Amino acid sequence: METLAVHGGERWPGPEGSVVFPIFQSTVYAVDPGTSYHDIPYLRLSSTPSQQYLHDKLAALEGAEAALATASGMAAVSSVLLSMMRAGDHLLAGDCLYGGTHDFLTSHAEELGWSYSFVDVHRPETWAAARTPRTKLFLAETMTNPLVRVGRLDEIAAFGRREGIVTVIDNTFATPVNFRPLSAGFDLCFHSATKYLGGHSDLVAGAIMGRADLIGQVRRTLNHYGGSLDPHAGFLLARGIKTLALRVRAHNENGMALAQFLAGHPQVAEVHYPGLAAHPDHAHAGTLLSGFGGMLSLRPRGGEAAAQAVLDSVRLAYPAVSLGGVETLITRPAITTHAGMKPADRERLGITDDLLRVSCGIEGQQDLIADFRQALDAV
């Protein structure tokens, strides 16, 4: 993976002999006679040299036939759904989705004529009953946000193949370093590339990888909705990808070290991290994943006030939303990332008001642990 992240999709040599592929900022290019509309070299159509280069790199990263970059992670998931679903169609979705994805379904599916069923991704025996004759798609996440649950991913892929349903997975939390969805049998995977793929909290982008026929279908939809990625952001994304494997290794190590420390601290009531033996998904996650990632969540003893006190007391971890950057971030999902969900839905899923989500960066482990120790001691 280290070699693939650096060399996958590269042009050797690049234009004018460049080692680093340059930014093609032009929006419009000469068009050969007979070129079809969607193949015109034009920035909105995701067909410029910078975009084609990035697509090749993204495809190599996930071992995909084709890939597509988008203006954000939400542009990625919404483009997939708008491409695959028609009025009257039905989809299955994991019952603990990223807040933005959940909001998109609950706010727009009905007006688009779709129906959907939230299913427990840990209970394969329930999926067939939720399926209808109009079910077209199964949407899941490699690791859920913010409780870091790992569903029966291989069984989702098998269910989709057996039932003729397109399987789509959000691989943002795991990254292709820790999980390769397409190799596991999924048809499409997508990322909020703002997070680990970019890795430096300085760009917003999305990425979709998978079967060439499906990517072509999504690209045509994206062309009409206008969610293409700017060449400069694409340049930053390609640059970030080159260090992905090294960064994710550090995220994995820091996530495990901090989770183990928190699990043993008397001021902590719960820690959610699949690398811990006590995590409900630890056994099967260990067979699916190459690493357990840098994301974890915890509940300090003392309720909402204690959670806010920890948030106010950390000095190294930065209180902010988003994740996957080189710096450690901490937030309360109930009032940030999942604030759009109904309180009853949050409570049912375990996203309580006292839950803290931590995106471990690549700082020194002892420095990171020391920061949380002093914050918990302050509480």
N, C-alpha and C positions, 0 to 999 in steps of 0.2 A: 504493500500500500504506500509506503514511503516513496518508492520509485514511481509508482503510478501517479501519485499526487503531483510530482514534479514534472514528469515527462508525458503523461497521458494527454492526448489531444493537441500536443504542441506541433508547430511547423518548424522543421529543422532543415535548412535555416529559415528564419522568418523573413518577411519583406525587407529588402535591402541588406540582407545578411544579419538581421537583428536576432539577438538571443531572446530578448523579451518581446513578445508580440505587441506591436504598437496600437495606439488608440486611433481608430478610423472615425473621426468625428463627423464626417460628411453624412447628411441625411439622405441624399439622392445620388444615384449612379446611372451611367449609361445603360440602356435596356436593349438587349438583343431582340431582333424581330421574332415574333411568335412566342415570346415569353408569357406564361400564364400569369394572371393577376397576383397570386400568392407567392410567385417566385421572383417578382420584380425586386431588385436590390433597393430596399427602402427601409428606413429605420423603424417605422411603425410595423412593418411586416416581418421584423426580426430576421432579416436576410442580408444584413451588411457584413463585410468581412470581420469586424470585431465580434458581432453576434454569432456568426458561424463558427469562429474559433472557440468562443466560450461554450457553445453547444457541444462541440466535439470533446472538450475537456470535461464537461459535466457528464456526458454519456460514458466516457472512459471511467470516470470515478465510480459509477454505479454498475458498470458492466452492462450498459443499456444499448439497444439498437439505435436510439435517437434521444435527444434531449432538447429542452426549451427553457430559456431564461425568461423571467417575468419581472415586473416592476416591484413586486412584493410577494411574501408568502401567501397573503390572502388573494392576490391576483392568481397565484398558482392553483390553490384549491378551488376558487370560484370558477376559473377557466375550465378545470377538469370537470366539475359538476355541470356547468352550462353546456359542455361539449357532449357529455355522456347521457344526460337526462332530457326527456321531453315531457310535455304536459301529459299527465296520466301515469307517468312512471313512478316507481317506488324504489327507495334505497334503504339499506341497512347501515347503521352507523354505531360505532362504539359509544357506550353511554357516558364516557368521560372524555370529551373532546376539548381541545384548546378553545378558550372562550370565544375567540373570533369566529372559528369554524362553527361552533355551537350557535352563536348569534346569527350567522348567515343562514343556517338551516331554519332555525325557529322564526326568523324574521322574514325570510324571502321564499321558502319552499312552497308555502301555500299559494302565494300570489303567482308563482311560476307554474302552478298546477302539479307540483310533486307531492308525494306523500313519503313519509319516512318512519322507521321504527328504530329506537335506540335499543341495542342489545348488549348483553353482558359478554364481553370478549373472552371471559374465562370459562364460559359454559357453552361449549359447542353443541350440546344436546338441545339447546333452546333455539338455535338459529333457523332450523328448517321450519318450525312453527311460525316464525316471524316473516318468512319469505312469502311473497305473493306471486301470482303469474306475471306481474308487471315489475318485479324486482330486477333492476339493471346493474346495481353497483353495491359493493360492500366497502365502506370507508372505515379505516382503523388508524391507530397510531402505534408506532413501535414501543414507545414509552409514553404514558399519559402524563398530562400536565394538570395539577402539580404533584400528584401522589406517586408518580413514577412507577405505575403498575405496568406489567408486561403481559399482554394477552397471549392466547394460544395462536401465535402468529402463523406457524406452519399449518395449523388446522384451518385457519381462515383462508389461506391460499388454496388448500386442497378443497375446501367447501366451494369456493368460487369456481374452480375448474370443473368440479363435479356437477354443479348446478348451472353452469353457463353464465356466471355473473362476473363482471369486471371487478377485480380487487385492486383497491387503491390504498396506499399507506403513507402516512406522514412520518418520514424518517428523520425529522429535524433533531430530536433529542439524541438518537443513537449515532447518527452520521454513518456513512458507508464504512468507516473504520471499525465500528462495533457491530454493524448488521448490514447485510446485503439483501434487501427485500426481493429483488428480481431473481436472484439465485435461489431464493426460498420459494419462488413460484408466484409472486405478485405480478400483476400486469403493469401497474404504474406505481411510482413512488414520487413524492414531492418533498420539498424542503422550504422552510423559511431560510433562505440563504443569508439573510440578515444575521443569523445566529452563528453556528459553528463553521459553516463553509466560508463565510467572509472572515469571521473570527476576531475582528478588531473594533467592533461597535462604531463603524464609520460608513456603513452603506445599508441600504434597504433593497432587497432583491428576493426573488423566488426562483425555484428550479423544479422542473418536472422531467422525469426520466422514465423510459420504458419502451414498449413495442413501437416500432416505427409507424405503423398504421394508426395507432391511438395518438401518438405525439402529433402526427400530421393533422388529425381531427381537432386536437386541442389548439394547435397553432392557428388554424383557420378561425376558430372562435376568438382567440386572443387578438388576431389581426383586426377583427371587427369591433371588439371592445376597447382596444387601444392600450393594453397593459404591457407594452414592450419595455425592455430595460435599456436605459441610457448607456452609451458606450463607455463613459468614464466609470460609472458604477460597475459595469462588466469587467473593466480592466482591474479594478480593485478586488472584485470577487475572484478573478483568475489568479491574481497575486496571492490572495489569502489561501486559496486552495492548496497552493504549493507547500504550505507548512501544516496542512490539516492533520496529517498522521502524527506529527511530532506534538502538536498542541493537544490532540485528543488523548494521547497517551498521558500527558501531564494532567489533563482534566480527570481522567479515570483514576489516576493515583491520588489526586487531591480529594476527589469525591469519596473514595473508600476511606482514606485517612480521617477526613472530617466526620464522616458518618459513624465510624467506629468510636471516635472521641465523644461525639454527642450521645451515642447510645449508652455510654458509660457514665454520663454526667448526671448527678442527682437532680439538677434543675430542669432536665428534659423529660417530658412525659412520653413522647413518641418520636421516632425517626423513620422516615420513609426513604429507603434506598435499596434497590434490588440486590446489591452486593452483600448485604447483611443476611446472615443465615435466618434471622427472625422474619425477614420479609416474606409475605405470602407467596411471592412468585420466584423466590430465589432459585429453587431447584430447576424449574424448566427454563428460567432466564439464563442460567448458566450453560444450558445446552444450545441456546439460540444465539447468544451474544458473545462477541470477542472481548468485550469490556463493559462495565456497568455504567459508564458515563460520569459526567460531572454535575448532574442535577440531583438534588435531594430536597426534602422538606421536613420540617420538624414542628412540634408543638411544645413550647416551654410550659412548665408548671406555673399556674397563676393566671391562666386565661388570656383574654384579649389585651389586658393592661400589660402583662408580662411580655407578650409578643411585641407590642409596640415599644416597650422598654429596651428589648434586645435590638430592635431596629434602630432605635435612637442611640444605642451605646456602641455599636460596632464602629471601628475606625478604619480598618483595612477594606472590609466589604463595603460596597457602595450601595446605598438604598436607592434602587432604580428598577424599573421593569426591563424587559428583554433578557437575554441570556446568551451564552455561548461565546462571549468575548474573553480576552486574555485576563481581564480583571474580574474579581469575584463580585457578584451582584446579589442583593437580597431584597425581597418584597413580600407584602401580604397579599396573596392572590384574591382574597374576598373583597378587597377594596381597590384592586388594580386589574389584573389580567382577567379575572372572572366576575368583575363587578356587574357585567351585563346579564348574568344569570339570575334567575329568581332565587331568593334566599332559601326557599325550600329545596330547590334542586341542588344548590351548593351543599346544604346540610346533608342531603341524602348521599351525595358523593364523597363526603368527608372533607369538603373544602370549608372548614370552619373559620370563624373570625380570628382565631388565635393561631392559625397555620402560617408558617413562614416558609417561603421557597428560596432556596439558595442555588445559584449557578456558580459553581467553583471555578475560579480562574486558574492561572498557571503560576501563581505565587509560590514561594517556599511553603512546604507543608507546615512546618513548625510556626511560621509567622501567621498562617491562616488559623491554625488551631489556637494559638495564643490570643488572637483577636476575639474569637468566639468564647474563649474561657473568660476573658476580662468582661465581655458583655454579659455573660450569664452570671458571673459573680456580682456584677452591678445590680442585676435584678434581685 
